[in-house]
Amino acid sequence: VRFSSPRVDMADFREVFAKAKHIAIITGAGVSAESGVPTFRGAGGFWRKWQAQELATPGAFARNPSRVWEFYHYRREVMLSKHPNPAHIAIAECEKRLSKQGRSVVVITQNIDELHRKAGTKHLLEIHGSLFKTRCTNCGNVAANYKSPICPALAGKGAPDPETEDAAIPVEDLPQCEEDGCNGLLRPHVVWFGETLDPDILTAVEKELEICDLCLVVGTSSVVYPAAMFAPQVSARGVPVAEFNMEATPATDRFRFHFPGPCGTTLPPALARHQTEIIS
């Protein structure tokens, strides 16, 4: 189905929202932009001389694990100072309120910043992993890690200025696995360019998309695969999809609703308690 012009009828959306039992919310970088999270993509998105797609790859890590860890250490430190914005909070409060009514909300995010978690979202599928998880390149163990700095050798490193010299930290001083007797080199538990998504998470996402009766696409350009396919797939089976984004995207004309503007402004009124909501 293609809608001639996606409707910006909030009253119409609110009626659909009031009846929905299983809401899937797909989020991308746009939801975190208002929290001041740098994306390192597009114009001006450089760390030193590189864009994310030059550092966030298995090849870059194999060649220069110290530089890649400096980049992720910098991003972790930046994120520790950032807070959820009204969009993250509206989503978390909606989940909490609806769960008391026997309704479910799941957040499927491309973001690795954990701001949804900080806002209080419980049912979260992080399809691209997290800045605050590590994975051992030796034993494969995944662990949460909020240490600042993540290891002593990275203290004060990671400055984004193009003139900064590489810290050239020896591998044995980079973050190491703490499982018994492993000591393998840790890497960020994020999905890098050229890597596939975790099949277990994708299976969980597919299940949610099959049962949802309303889907929101928030702050994502609908161009990064496979997430770009999630909402069109839901729309194709006749389920209403509402897009909340700064501008129209390649998928906009497949969605029933499109609310332009910053998510922190458009989302809170959309997800606020509806007067017809069943309050148990």
C-alpha positions in Angstrom: 0.0 0.0 0.0 1.3 3.5 -0.8 -0.4 6.5 0.9 -0.6 9.5 -1.4 0.5 11.8 1.4 1.1 10.3 4.9 -1.3 11.9 7.3 -0.3 14.2 10.1 -3.6 13.6 11.8 -2.7 13.3 15.5 -6.3 12.6 16.6 -6.5 9.7 14.2 -3.2 8.3 15.4 -4.3 8.7 19.1 -7.4 6.5 18.3 -5.2 3.8 16.9 -2.8 4.1 19.8 -5.6 3.9 22.4 -6.6 0.4 21.0 -3.2 -1.1 20.3 -2.2 -4.1 22.5 1.3 -4.7 21.2 3.3 -1.7 20.2 6.7 -2.0 18.5 8.9 1.1 18.5 11.9 1.1 16.1 14.4 3.8 17.0 17.6 5.3 15.4 20.1 8.0 15.9 17.5 10.8 15.6 16.0 9.9 19.0 19.4 10.5 20.7 20.3 13.6 18.6 18.5 15.9 21.1 20.6 14.4 23.9 23.7 15.7 22.1 25.0 12.3 21.0 27.5 12.6 18.1 26.8 10.2 15.3 30.1 10.3 13.3 28.2 9.8 10.1 27.6 12.3 7.3 29.0 15.8 7.1 31.4 16.8 9.9 31.1 13.4 11.4 34.8 12.8 12.0 36.8 11.6 14.9 40.4 12.7 14.2 40.8 12.0 10.5 38.3 9.2 10.3 34.6 8.6 10.0 33.0 5.8 12.0 32.8 3.5 8.9 36.6 3.6 8.8 37.1 2.6 12.4 34.1 0.5 13.2 35.2 -2.6 11.2 36.8 -5.9 12.0 39.7 -5.0 9.7 40.4 -1.7 11.5 40.4 -3.5 14.8 42.7 -6.3 13.6 45.2 -3.7 12.2 45.0 -1.2 15.0 43.1 -2.3 18.1 44.6 0.6 20.1 43.2 3.2 17.8 39.7 1.6 17.7 39.7 1.3 21.5 40.6 5.0 21.7 37.6 5.9 19.5 35.2 3.7 21.6 36.7 4.9 24.9 36.0 8.5 23.7 32.5 7.6 22.8 31.9 5.8 26.1 33.2 8.8 28.1 31.0 11.2 26.1 27.9 9.0 26.7 28.5 8.8 30.4 27.7 12.6 30.5 24.6 12.4 28.4 21.0 12.0 29.5 17.8 10.7 28.1 15.6 13.4 26.4 11.8 13.8 26.4 11.5 11.2 23.5 13.3 8.4 25.5 11.3 9.3 28.6 8.0 9.3 26.8 8.7 5.8 25.4 9.8 4.4 28.8 6.7 6.0 30.6 4.4 4.6 27.9 5.8 1.1 28.4 5.4 1.3 32.2 1.8 2.7 32.0 0.6 0.3 29.3 2.1 -2.8 31.1 -0.3 -2.1 33.9 -3.1 -2.4 31.4 -1.9 -5.7 30.0 -0.5 -4.1 26.9 3.1 -4.4 25.7 5.7 -2.0 24.3 9.0 -3.2 22.8 11.8 -0.9 21.7 13.9 -2.2 18.9 16.9 0.2 18.6 19.8 0.7 16.3 21.4 2.9 18.9 24.3 1.7 21.0 24.1 4.5 23.6 21.9 2.8 26.2 19.8 6.0 26.6 16.6 3.9 26.4 17.9 1.8 29.3 18.8 4.9 31.3 15.3 6.3 30.7 13.8 3.1 32.2 12.8 1.0 29.1 12.7 -2.6 30.2 11.8 -4.5 27.0 14.7 -3.5 24.8 16.2 -5.2 21.7 19.6 -3.5 20.9 20.2 -4.8 17.4 23.6 -3.1 17.0 24.8 -4.0 20.5 26.0 -1.5 23.2 28.9 0.9 23.9 28.7 -0.5 27.5 29.2 -4.1 26.7 32.4 -5.9 25.7 33.0 -9.2 23.9 36.1 -11.3 24.3 37.8 -12.0 20.9 39.1 -15.2 22.5 36.3 -16.9 24.5 33.4 -14.9 23.2 32.1 -13.9 26.6 29.8 -10.8 26.6 29.8 -8.6 29.7 28.3 -5.2 30.8 31.1 -2.7 31.5 30.5 0.8 32.8 34.1 1.4 34.0 35.5 4.9 33.4 38.2 4.6 32.0 37.6 1.1 30.7 41.3 0.3 31.5 44.1 2.3 33.0 46.0 2.7 29.7 43.1 4.5 28.1 42.8 7.2 30.9 42.9 10.6 29.2 43.2 9.1 25.7 40.8 9.3 22.8 40.8 13.0 22.2 38.9 13.7 18.9 41.1 16.5 17.7 42.7 15.7 14.3 46.2 16.7 15.6 46.1 14.1 18.4 48.8 11.4 18.1 47.8 7.7 18.3 48.3 6.4 21.8 49.7 3.2 20.4 48.8 1.2 23.5 50.3 -2.4 23.5 47.6 -5.1 23.1 48.3 -6.5 26.6 47.3 -3.1 28.1 44.0 -2.8 26.2 40.8 -4.1 27.9 41.2 -7.8 28.8 38.8 -10.6 29.5 38.2 -11.3 33.2 36.9 -14.8 32.8 39.0 -17.4 34.6 42.4 -17.6 33.0 41.3 -16.2 29.6 42.9 -12.7 29.4 41.8 -12.4 25.8 41.6 -9.0 24.1 38.1 -7.5 24.5 36.3 -5.6 21.7 33.3 -3.4 21.9 30.1 -5.6 21.7 28.7 -3.6 18.8 27.9 -4.7 15.2 30.6 -3.2 13.0 30.3 -2.5 9.3 30.6 -5.7 7.4 29.3 -7.8 10.3 26.0 -9.6 10.6 23.4 -9.0 13.3 23.0 -11.5 16.1 20.5 -14.2 14.8 18.9 -14.6 18.2 18.1 -10.9 18.4 16.8 -10.9 14.8 14.5 -13.8 15.7 13.2 -11.9 18.7 12.6 -8.8 16.5 10.8 -10.9 13.9 8.5 -12.3 16.6 7.7 -8.8 17.9 7.0 -7.5 14.4 4.6 -10.4 13.7 2.5 -9.7 16.8 2.5 -5.9 16.8 -0.7 -4.1 16.0 0.9 -0.6 15.9 4.5 0.3 14.9 6.4 3.5 15.5 9.5 4.5 13.6 11.3 7.1 15.6 14.4 9.1 14.4 15.6 6.6 11.9 16.3 7.4 8.2 15.0 3.9 7.2 18.1 3.3 5.1 20.3 1.1 7.3 19.6 -2.6 6.7 18.0 -4.7 7.9 16.2 -2.2 10.2 15.0 -0.4 7.1 12.9 -3.4 6.2 11.2 -3.8 9.6 8.5 -1.1 9.3 7.7 -1.6 5.6 7.2 -5.3 6.4 4.7 -4.5 9.2 2.9 -2.0 7.0 2.7 -4.6 4.2 0.5 -6.8 6.5 -1.9 -3.8 7.0 -0.7 -2.7 10.4 -0.5 1.1 11.0 3.0 2.6 11.0 3.7 6.1 12.3 7.0 7.8 11.4 8.4 10.5 13.7 11.3 12.0 12.0 12.9 15.4 11.1 12.1 14.8 7.4 10.5 12.4 5.0 12.5 9.3 4.2 12.5 6.8 1.3 9.9 4.7 3.2 7.5 7.5 4.2 4.9 6.9 1.5 4.4 3.4 2.8 3.4 4.6 6.2 0.0 5.7 7.5 1.3 8.5 9.6 4.2 10.9 9.4 4.9 13.5 12.1 7.8 15.8 11.1 10.0 17.6 13.7 12.3 16.7 16.6 11.2 13.5 18.3 11.5 15.1 21.8 8.7 17.5 20.7 6.4 15.2 18.6 6.6 12.0 20.6 5.5 13.0 24.2 2.0 14.2 23.2 1.6 11.2 20.9 2.3 8.7 23.7 0.6 10.5 26.5 -2.3 8.8 28.4 -5.4 8.8 26.1 -8.7 9.7 27.7 -10.2 6.4 26.5 -7.4 4.3 27.8 -8.5 1.4 30.0 -7.1 2.3 33.4 -7.0 -0.9 35.5 
